[in-house]
Amino acid sequence: MCGIGKDFNFRDKLRYFCKRLIASCKSNGVEPFAYLHDLFSKIPTLSLDEKTGTPRTKHLIPLLPDQWLKTHPQTKRTYAR
């Protein structure tokens, strides 16, 4: 039973994370599908910090929606409010 709770908690966190990413895309005028497609294709190729084993911050900053849009202007979208 304990494993079910952990899986459910992980799914909730993942769902929340994805919703926040999509909301960030929309608030920055980025087309979400194009952004997520590019993001998920680049994540596996990021170099990792030797001490922590996590991606280096300098490699993550360009992947934030507002920074990503600067290099992918063709994905600019406007959303009705």
N, C-alpha and C positions, 0 to 999 in steps of 0.2 A: 504493500500500500504506500509505503514511503516514496517509492520511485515515481508513482503517479503524480503526487504532489509536486515533485521537483520538475517533471516534464511539463505539467500544466503551468507552473510558474515561469519556466523558460519560454513557453509558447506565448504567454501573456507579455513578457518582456520583449520578445521578438516582434510581436504584433504592435506593441506600443512604439518600438524603435522605428518600424517601417512606416507607421502612421506619421510620426514626427518627421521622418525624412521626406515623405511626400508633401507634408504641410510646408516644410522648409523650401522645397522645390517651388511649390505654388506661390509662396510669399516672395520668392526671389525671381519669379517669372521664368522658371526652368521647366521644360517639358519632362515630367517625372519618369516616363518609360525610358526615354533616351538616357537620362541621367543614371538611373538605376542599372540599366544595361551596361553602360560604360564603367560605372563604379564596381559592379560585381565582376567585371572582366579584369579590372586592374588590381583588386584586392589581393589575389593570390600571387601577384608578381612584386608586391612591395617588399623592400628589404627590411629586415627586422633588426631591432636593437639587440646587440649581443648580450647585454645584461638582463633586460626584461623579457626578451622574446616577443615583443610587440612592435608593430610598425612605428617607424620614427615619425615624430610630429611634423617635421619638414616635408614628409611625403604625404601626410594626411591633409594638410591645409589646402593644397590645390584641388582636393577632391570635395571640399565643401561646396554646396550648391552655388553660392554667390561667386566664389572663386572659379569654379568649374565653368560657369557661364561665360566668363571672360575669354576662355579658349574655345568655346563652342557656341558662338553667337547665333548660329543657325537654329538652335533649339529654343530661342526666346519665345515665350508665350505670354499672352495677357489673359487674365481671368476676371470674369465679371464678379463683382462683390455684391 
